[in-house]
Amino acid sequence: MRKGRSPVTGRIARRIVGFVLAAIAVAGCAKGPLTGRVTMPGQPESALIMSWESGLFGESGTMASTMPDGERFKGTYQVVRAGIPRSALPTAWTGDEPIESQGQIDGTYWAAGADHAAFVNTHLNNAIGTLKGDRGSTMLCRFKLLDAAAGMGGGGSGECQTSRGAQITAQF
């Protein structure tokens, strides 16, 4: 123990530091809905709500959605920043995932990151999402962020496609 410092003072200081760190972590995370419309082959257009939750600094996080046919999707999103390595992109975006997973997702999504420099230039300061369905489907999303520094919490709009042919438009 340091001279002149009581054990109680040390405990109080540790608690204050812990509280401040916890408050920063909570403040750094955001979540919210994406509201949109989905068209699925052979079905009328319908409403769709997706959810997102950011990680500590808002540059990445998780997403989820349930389609009108009941398929549940879960996955991740990330903001594309200058200097992002190709290895940091999900394999469906780089074309390294098995082609059987592509289904009806078009080439503006699937393997769009094969030309890494063009992909980063196109999606710079915007977000991409990759979700997997509980019935084996894949969903790829791209979002235009209103405030890149705020990530998904700053609002924006986007679109998604699924390997089963669904087309989604969304606002957040």
C-alpha positions in Angstrom: 0.0 0.0 0.0 1.2 3.5 -0.8 2.1 5.8 2.0 -0.8 8.1 2.9 -3.4 6.2 0.8 -6.0 4.1 2.4 -7.4 0.8 0.9 -10.9 2.5 0.7 -9.6 5.3 -1.5 -8.1 2.7 -3.9 -11.4 0.8 -4.1 -13.4 4.0 -4.7 -11.0 5.0 -7.5 -11.3 1.5 -9.2 -15.1 1.7 -9.0 -15.1 5.2 -10.5 -12.8 4.0 -13.4 -15.0 1.0 -13.9 -18.2 3.1 -14.0 -16.7 5.5 -16.5 -15.5 2.7 -18.8 -19.0 1.0 -18.6 -20.7 4.3 -19.5 -18.4 4.8 -22.5 -19.1 1.3 -23.7 -22.9 1.7 -23.4 -22.8 5.1 -25.1 -20.7 3.7 -27.9 -23.3 1.1 -28.9 -26.4 2.1 -30.7 -29.3 0.1 -32.1 -32.4 0.6 -34.1 -34.8 -0.5 -36.8 -34.6 -0.5 -40.6 -38.0 -0.2 -42.0 -38.6 -1.2 -45.6 -40.4 -3.1 -48.3 -39.7 -6.6 -49.6 -40.7 -8.2 -52.8 -40.4 -11.9 -53.1 -41.0 -14.0 -56.2 -44.6 -14.9 -56.6 -45.8 -12.8 -53.6 -47.1 -9.2 -53.2 -44.8 -6.5 -51.8 -45.0 -6.3 -48.0 -43.5 -4.4 -45.1 -40.3 -5.6 -43.5 -38.5 -4.5 -40.4 -34.9 -5.3 -39.8 -32.9 -4.5 -36.7 -29.3 -3.5 -36.2 -27.0 -3.0 -33.2 -23.6 -1.4 -33.5 -20.4 -2.5 -31.8 -18.4 -0.2 -29.5 -17.3 2.4 -32.2 -20.2 2.0 -34.7 -18.0 0.7 -37.5 -19.5 -2.7 -37.4 -22.3 -4.6 -35.7 -25.0 -7.2 -36.0 -28.3 -7.3 -38.0 -31.4 -9.4 -38.0 -34.6 -9.8 -39.9 -37.5 -12.1 -40.3 -38.9 -12.4 -43.9 -42.6 -12.7 -44.6 -42.3 -16.4 -45.2 -40.8 -16.8 -41.7 -37.1 -17.3 -42.6 -35.0 -15.6 -39.9 -31.7 -13.9 -40.9 -28.8 -13.0 -38.7 -25.5 -11.5 -39.6 -23.1 -8.6 -39.4 -22.5 -5.3 -41.1 -19.4 -3.1 -41.4 -18.6 0.3 -42.6 -16.1 0.3 -45.5 -13.2 2.5 -44.7 -10.2 3.5 -46.8 -7.4 1.0 -46.3 -9.8 -1.9 -45.3 -7.9 -5.1 -46.3 -9.6 -7.6 -48.7 -9.4 -10.2 -46.0 -11.7 -8.1 -43.8 -14.5 -8.4 -46.3 -17.1 -11.2 -46.0 -16.4 -14.0 -48.5 -19.7 -13.5 -50.4 -18.6 -10.0 -51.3 -15.1 -11.2 -52.5 -16.5 -14.2 -54.4 -14.6 -16.7 -52.1 -17.8 -18.3 -50.8 -19.1 -21.4 -52.6 -21.1 -20.3 -55.7 -24.1 -22.5 -54.5 -24.8 -19.8 -51.9 -25.2 -17.1 -54.5 -28.6 -18.2 -55.8 -30.4 -15.2 -57.2 -28.1 -12.5 -55.8 -26.8 -10.5 -58.7 -23.2 -9.6 -59.5 -23.5 -6.0 -58.2 -23.4 -7.6 -54.7 -22.0 -11.1 -55.1 -18.2 -11.0 -55.6 -18.3 -7.2 -56.0 -15.2 -7.1 -53.9 -13.2 -9.3 -56.2 -11.8 -6.0 -57.6 -10.9 -4.7 -54.2 -9.8 -1.2 -55.1 -13.0 -0.5 -57.1 -15.2 -2.0 -54.3 -13.6 0.2 -51.7 -14.0 3.2 -53.9 -17.7 2.4 -54.6 -18.6 1.6 -51.0 -16.3 4.0 -49.2 -17.8 5.3 -45.9 -21.0 3.2 -46.5 -21.9 -0.1 -44.9 -22.3 -3.6 -46.2 -24.2 -6.4 -44.5 -24.0 -10.2 -44.8 -26.7 -12.3 -43.2 -27.5 -16.0 -43.2 -31.0 -17.4 -43.0 -32.1 -20.3 -40.8 -33.2 -22.1 -44.0 -29.8 -21.8 -45.7 -30.4 -18.6 -47.6 -27.9 -15.7 -47.9 -28.8 -12.0 -47.7 -26.4 -9.3 -48.9 -27.1 -5.6 -48.1 -25.5 -2.3 -48.9 -26.4 1.0 -47.1 -25.7 4.6 -47.9 -24.9 6.3 -44.6 -26.0 9.9 -44.1 -23.2 10.4 -41.6 -20.3 8.0 -42.1 -18.7 9.0 -38.7 -21.9 8.0 -36.9 -22.2 4.7 -38.7 -25.7 3.2 -38.9 -26.8 5.4 -36.0 -26.6 8.5 -38.3 -29.3 7.2 -40.5 -29.4 6.3 -44.2 -31.0 4.0 -46.7 -30.2 0.8 -48.4 -31.1 -2.3 -50.3 -30.7 -6.0 -49.9 -31.0 -9.2 -52.0 -31.4 -12.8 -50.9 -30.3 -15.9 -52.6 -34.1 -16.9 -52.9 -34.8 -13.8 -55.0 -36.2 -11.3 -52.5 -35.5 -7.6 -53.1 -35.5 -5.3 -50.1 -35.4 -1.5 -49.8 -34.9 0.0 -46.3 -34.6 3.3 -44.5 -33.1 3.9 -41.0 
